[in-house]
Amino acid sequence: MKPICRVAICSLLLGAALHSVSFAQNNYDVEIRAATQESAAGVSRAEGSVEVRKGTMIITADKAVYDEASGMLEAEGNVHFRTADGVEDIHASHISYNVSSQEGSFYDVNGFLSSASQGGAGILTTDNPFYLEGSVVHKTADSYVVHNGVVTNCELDHMWWSLKSPKTTIRPGESATIRHGILRLKGVPIFYMPIFTKSLERIPRRSGFLTPNIGNSSRFGLVFGQAYYWAVNRSYDATFNGTLYTDRGLSSQLSLRGRPTSHSNFDAVFFGVKDRGLLLDNGDRLKQGGASFSIDGVAQLPGGFRGVVDVNYLSSLEFRQAFTQTFEEAVQSQVHSTGFVSRNFASYSFNGSISREENFQDIARDNTIVIRKLPGFEFNGRTQQITKGPVPLFFGFDTSFDLVSRIQPEFETRNFVQRGDFFPRVSSHFQWKGFHVTPTFGARATAYGQSRQNDVLIGQNLYRTAGEFSLDIVPPALQRIYNSPSWLGQKVKHVIEPRLRYRYTGGIDDFAAVVRFDDRDIMSNTNELELSLTQRLYAKAADGSTREVLGLGVWQRRYFDPEFGGAIAPEMRNILRSTLDISPFAFLDQARNYSPVIMSLTTKPNFKTEFEWRASYDPLRQKVVNSSASIAYQFTNLFRTVVGHTAVRTPTTLSPASNQVTTLFSVGDFNRRGWNGAVYNIYDYRQQIFIYTRSQLSYNTDCCGFGIEYGRFAIGPTRTENQFRVSLSIANVGSFGTLRPQGRLF
């Protein structure tokens, strides 16, 4: 700092003595200031604290010669070239520069070129500019060509990485292209790049090869991956990715995104693996290759219609489990595809759709259940008031017509089974001393083009009619306000909300004859009463704001018809409308007079702690049959932990047993300087193993970061694998290695 201070003081003292001269050049003023200056025949020679200005350009040097006619400037001795906006800041021993064309040569160069901080969840960022050194730099109006140069964006006293190249082309604020570059860490060469292009824009979008993916896997062997990004135009882009697994084969992935209009967009992804097979102990190979495809999009159509498409395809569950990189995707055994157009007209709505749902029963490629709707139409009327007075009446209706089919092993309907449904309903609403009473009467008629008889499909049509009645009673809420503990606020309010609902459905005497396609087909006779009680605790802070700190709900159904009109198949898993809308867990494998008691508790006593618990207690089995609980605690802004437990203890005829604990501990975040770490585990108590584990540790400097991950899959016979991944992230540039940014836990 001392030499800089001395230079600044001397500049102030000499300022009054400096000579200045101005020239008109191409309608821009060139101003030269120096301690001594002389001009002859249009050539100006200056010495001593020379400063040349033109527009936003500023050049300082010990000596300078300027030719007014050509615009050429020769400067030497502590040459400093910079722009007023700070984008360019270059030092050189001497330069030959045309101030009119903004072209020239710099010798023995070092300096800075600013780069936009390209923020985002997947890019390590820094505000440091790019520092460069070079023997010769040729500058044009919009770029620099650096010969025998070195580039980095680290602090010069602690240069973690550098990129040396015989030729580098830099367009400030736009892009940098490096040819035959060698990436060094702490001076040690680790990677050779034949050509590398990096955008320097705030939101980069340029075609080019992405950083390669190189690694090793115990199941796949050596891994070599390369991707190409194609910015087709401002509305479309695509990414082509190929990965070679030396022990298994070749995988390919294509991603295509687009925004055809201002009111439409889509995103499509294809992934496939040509698998040579997993080498078994007996020398045979187990082939697990396949393909998956997905596309989703939204568009505003003419006439006020809205179109949505969400198409997904998977060749086999075994392929997904063998090659996916996330546990959550590996255990997903359903594939849904749908496309629809919809239009709302005041109190009415129209929907037209096609859909396909495939449920994989296991990893066998032909053991699936496929349900298709090609197509389906709905026309619904929103409930609206039709009469007023002491007995107001409201009317609404739902109608639908579908062509459906169901295919599974040893069971297949026709390609197009007609199904029509009509459900009109009338309701009213009464209030008395805080009580709200809503009765609803409805009649449903459904026609099927195919039916079952003794579990065998027949071509006979089926007509199903049913009458429905429901009565909702909401008593007035009970509430009381108390003085609050200081850690909650000034006041707390306790609210108790009871509710009763009675429902009766009759007339369905042929439940076993209905082919199951969706939830329309699981309606059965029922005579039931649901009781629920919800308690809430609200806290009021000193500033007047309120928040719910605790919520506890308990509800249960009483079935006055334990056989549900003969719909129960004993010792089998039964899913009816009366069970599906009270609990996501199946509990009906015999006739019963009541459902399990469902309990839900959520609490957030402060802004750091959040707890949620949901459980079902079955009096018939005298135990908690399923429960899920999670607690999250934010120790600091950078230290967070989440612990969850899920258990299912029903008979295997209803659901496979489960007892798993999930934990997540994370310290730091993706861009935090210093050490960051996270551990995510899923432990299965029944198998007494960790079925999924990911542990990540990273260290970030001011300009780059290093990451390492250990992962483990234990998905039954399909996949048992240990994974090790590493990464090098260069701030504002990208990531190298097998640990990708999108796979980070923090």
C-alpha angles and dihedrals in degrees: 000000000000096000089048091051091050091051091050093049093047090049091055093048093048095043094092092051097050119114119220133193129180129210129193107231122170091335091304124103119239109201122194123190124182143147090252127016138170133180131201131166092352094309119116122200119194134179136180121040092355116193123185120188133185120163108311093342120104124184124182126184145146093251135015139177118197126192109203095197098053098026091231118151123194113192133171140172119056092352113192119188118187144150125231092239091059095237093120125036114164134170122197142164091237140343140203106206138166107216091196100052093027091229130126150108131277124199130207091005134190128160149103136287115189122235127197114252100246099208123195144116093271104045128071105227139203136175091220114118121231112270117209138186127189144158093230131010122190113201127201127183092279109014148043124223109202119198120204089356140162123213130193140145096209126111105273094233090056106032104179096173138015136177117215121195138165088226131023126172115201126186104190111238091003118060149325123218119194123190124201091354126176117209113214131192113204087342095308114121111234108158139029121210118193088195131353128181124190127183115230094194124115092244105024122206116164134137117251148103115300124224110289125250116229125170150116135257132187090224102035104032121218113001123213117178134174130178134192123206117207118195095200094183138312091293103042139041136169138196123207116197129183125183128186118208104193093207098040116024142254129326127194133194131188124189121187126183129181147168104200093178137007089262101044139060140164140190123200130184130184123188126178139164127204095206125198087194141254111286109240128204092257092055096256122123125233109212113213101165126130144125142263132195135186136176130175128179145157130209139175106228130201118278095035094292122143122210127201129180128187111170124175130176130183124179095206142344089235090060091051093049093046099049109023117108098212130065093217091061094042094061095045106107100176130082118194128191126179142158127185146166121211139185130185120210111188100279096002137069135196126202130180119185148166121202145173126196122188122189116193109212093193139332093290106114096225099041099095139119113224121192118184134187110195096191132345130187131195131187114182135178118213115233108265136169116265101172135025133202132079091326106040116192129210126193132198138155143194125207131178141172122192141175102214139172139184126204126184137137110303092358128081132155126204116285090254120029113179117228125177127180133186123183118175118175140182125204140175137196132219134183125199126167092332095318117124115203123185120181119188129192121193143165124206126199121186129180125197127193092210135029144180131252119188089344091305121116115240132182095237118120119242127211117194124188128181139175121217135196128177133177122196118195120186112183119203114282117251115225141170134179122224136181108266133229109253093248090061100043137257101310139011127204123206114206126187116196116188122187137181129195127183121192132182127184122177141166100059103121098149102057093139091055094063119097110226115236105144142333092301088071100052096066110125139170112285141167107191145152123206121202121191135176123191125187123193133186119204125192125206119208128211091260091058097254119133133205137179108249099175138022125180122181129182125180140162139173127228114209114207088184104053092181094052090225093309095307095123118103104199120236091010135100108267122192115190133165088251091061103033095061095050102045136009089218120082115239106158113100097129141019111290140170099219144024125239116279107259118209129186126184127180125172137172107179092174140000092269101051130060126172130183129180132174125177143162122219114197112204089192091062093027095227144082102274098189137005140169126190135173135178126192124192127185105204093179136344087277104033118072135161132189125187123184137176129195126184134175117188103170124124114281090246087070103035140337112268117255137184114171137157121205122197133181125183119177134174120188130353140258097277100034115122116238128019122353128175144172137183123196120183138173111195121191112209093193093057093029092223139105102254091188132018134171123176120179132184126180139174121203126197126188090276111019144018138214124212137183131184136189116197136175133195121194105173102156118266094335100069137008109162142154116211132197120188134178134185142188115205119194113200114251089359113069147260131291125197140037098297102084123200092241088059094059120122092210 
